[in-house]
Amino acid sequence: MVSRKALLIGASGLVGSELLTLLLESDIYKQVTILVRRPLPIHHEKLQQVVIDFNELESYERYFRVDDVFSCLGTTRKKAKTRQQFIQVDYEYTLRAAVLAEKCRVKSFLTVSALGANPRSFFFYYRVKGETEEALQRLSLPSLHIFRPSLLLGKRQEFRFGEKMAGWLLGRLPFLFVGKWEKYKPVEAKQLAFAMFCAAASCQNGTHIYESDQVASIS
């Protein structure tokens, strides 16, 4: 039995909540720490919840002394209100977490990006995602895993019309997502969380980028 420690950021989100369940149920990890704005209604002998101010992330450096750091941070333009707030969450917080992970010599850093991420994209959302990926790859992380999911499906607290429509299309018109269009097929949050878990367990060094259609093949 391996005794590793994990740090999860973004545990209250769609992917993060699924990943937290996997980490707590796994025999691979003896301790799982989550950094949260507000305590989650979850209790487990392996779980350590740390309520933090993300603007003071560097003050919590000691919690980054783990084996694997999972970053499931992310927001939308609608929730962020402004472009600067979106950049703060998706770019600044993610990069600052990675810098701390590098400083604490973690074995692997795993993060959720987006299909279409490109630092030269005309679209703001994909440009920020691409710039984040680019900045992460400039660090000296032993093992970096970047996941680029298409539309994520799962039970969210808020209603999202796009996800409901994608789920409807997937169930009734599956032929829309074959061939060159397969990578646009919506991904279940649970499936992405499992892929992140498996990638960390693989202990592969180097930079690894997984497009949406590759997520299902990771096990």
HELIX and SHEET records of a PDB file:
HELIX    1   1 LEU A   14  GLU A   25  1                                  12    
HELIX    2   2 PHE A   54  PHE A   64  5                                  11    
HELIX    3   3 ARG A   77  ALA A   80  1                                   4    
HELIX    4   4 ARG A   83  ILE A   87  1                                   5    
HELIX    5   5 GLN A   88  TYR A   93  3                                   6    
HELIX    6   6 THR A   94  LYS A  103  1                                  10    
HELIX    7   7 PHE A  124  GLN A  137  1                                  14    
HELIX    8   8 PHE A  161  ARG A  172  1                                  12    
HELIX    9   9 PRO A  174  PHE A  177  5                                   4    
HELIX   10  10 GLY A  179  TYR A  184  5                                   6    
HELIX   11  11 ALA A  189  SER A  202  1                                  14    
HELIX   12  12 SER A  212  SER A  217  5                                   6    
SHEET    1   A 7 LEU A  47  VAL A  51  0                                        
SHEET    2   A 7 TYR A  29  VAL A  36  1                                        
SHEET    3   A 7 ARG A   4  ILE A   9  1                                        
SHEET    4   A 7 ASP A  68  SER A  71  1                                        
SHEET    5   A 7 SER A 108  VAL A 112  1                                        
SHEET    6   A 7 SER A 143  ARG A 148  1                                        
SHEET    7   A 7 GLY A 206  GLU A 211  1                                        
SHEET    1   B 2 LEU A 152  LEU A 153  0                                        
SHEET    2   B 2 VAL A 187  GLU A 188  1                                        
END                                                                             
